[in-house]
Amino acid sequence: MSNPTRTTYTPATLLAGDFPVVKDGVTIAAGQILTAGAVLGKVTASGEYKLSASAAGDGSQTPEVILDEAVDTTSSAKPAPVMLTGEVFGSALILGAGHTLATVKTALRPLSLFVR
């Protein structure tokens, strides 16, 4: 009889409450390595998402969604799941240049993404 395979479960540390979570798939722009919790903005011209930086002038300066799983787009744009609504821990968010937890919290609240 062989030994059973053991696996461990690590719960997501991104979710902070029981507000309904709505997810969707989007295209992540090429040239990025992002981890879950990255705050993304949408590039107006392409409709692709990238890490939101406050000084960007392509539309992505406005935080819109939170990346739900890590993604590597160094070679090409790829699809990835994002959170459209929910409660998240601020300490788990990855912020782009120029953003603070306060600015991201203000931008995401009207979208029903609540930062705790």
N, C-alpha and C positions, 0 to 999 in steps of 0.2 A: 504494500500500500504506500503510495507516495504522500509526501507531506503537502498539506494544503498551502496555497499561495496566500500570503497576507498582503493586504493593502490597507492604507490608512486614508481617512477622510479628513480633509482640512476645509472647514467651512469658510465661505467668503467673508472677508472682513470689511467689505465695501458697504454692505447694507446695514443701515442704522435703525430701522424701524419697520413697521408693518403697513406703511402707505403702499397702495398698489403699485407694483413694478410693471411697467410696460416696456418691452424691448422691440427692437427692429434691427434689420440688417442694413448697413450702409457701405459705401466704398471708401476705403481709407487711401488717401493720396500716397503716391510712391515716395520713397526716400526717408522713411521713418521706422524706428523701432519703438513701439509703444507698449506700455503695460496696462493692465486693467486699472481703471480709475483715472485714466487720462481725460482731461476736459477738452473736448473737441469743438471746433468751429467749422462752418461749412464754407468752402471756397465758392463764391458766387458763380464764377465763369464755368467751372467744371461740375459742380454739385458734389465733389468729393470732400471728405473731412480730413482735417489735420489738427495737430495740437494747437489750441487757441493761444495766440500771442497778442497782447494788447496793442502792439505797434503795427500789426499786419494791416495791409490795406486792401486785401482781397476778399473780405467778408468773413474770414476765419477769426477775426479779432473778437467776434461776439460768441461767447460760449453757448452751445446749443444742446449737446448730448455728453454722456459719459461712457467711455469705452468699457465694455463688460468683460472682454477677454484680451489677453496680450496678442499683438499682431506685429509681424515683421514685413514691411513693405519696401525694403531696401532695393529690391530688384524690379518690382512693379506694384501697381495699385492692387489691393485685395479687399474682398468683402470681410466684414467683421460685425459682431453684434454690439449694439449700444443700448444704453438705458435712456428712455424718453421720459419716464416718470419714476419716482421713488424717493426714499430717504437714504442718504449716504453719510458716512463719516468723513468730515473734512480732512482728517489726518490721513485718509486713504487716497485722497485725490492727488493727481499729478498735474501741476499747473505750468502753463507756458510762461515765457518771459513777460514780465510786466504785470501779470495777474497776481492778485492776493486772494486769500480765502474770502475776504469781505467782498471783493469785486465779483468773484465767481458766484458767491452765494446770492448776491443781489441780481445778477443776470439770470441765474437758473430758477429762482423762485417762481416767476410768472409762468414757467414751463412745467410746474409741478415736480421739479427736482429740488428736494429740500436737503440742505447741507447742515449737519449737526456738528 
